[in-house]
């Protein structure tokens, strides 16, 4: 029963998002994927142009990745260089005041 509820919830999230997955995204400048929101001055918060995951890596200018899942609260899962990562913030999704279109270019984004 619990598994059924999880599956139905996941399907509703995907349908309600209005996105047809996967979506290909190209970065217009180098983007650091960080593991912490701690800034150099010791404060916390997300930096514009950075993404956040459990593993740190860099996406170089001109490289592409695919968004393959959408979670709640602006989170998503991406595939980059044959590996998958969960991101805590996907600014190109709805609900963000700044979609960072100067950094993230949606290549194959089809809205339903």
C-alpha positions, 0 to 999 in steps of 0.5 A: 500500500505504501509503495502504491502511494509513493508511485502515485505521488511521484506520477502526480509530481511529474505530471503537475510539473508541466515538463516533458522529461528528459530536458537538455540544459547547456551551461553558458559559463562554468558552473560549480556543483557544490556540497555545501552552502557555506560561503567563504565568509562563513555565512550560509546560502546558495550562490547564484550560478552554483548548483548543490548536490552530495558530490562536488564537480564542475560543468564547463561552459558549453557542456550539457546535462539532462534533467531526468526527474523533478522532485518537490520544492524546486529539487531535481535529478540530473544526468551528467557524463553518465552519472546521476545527481540529485540537486537541492535547487534547480533554478530553471524550474517554476517557482524561482524568481531568478531562472538564471537564464544567463547561465542555464540554456534550455535546449530541449525543453518541451512544456506540456 
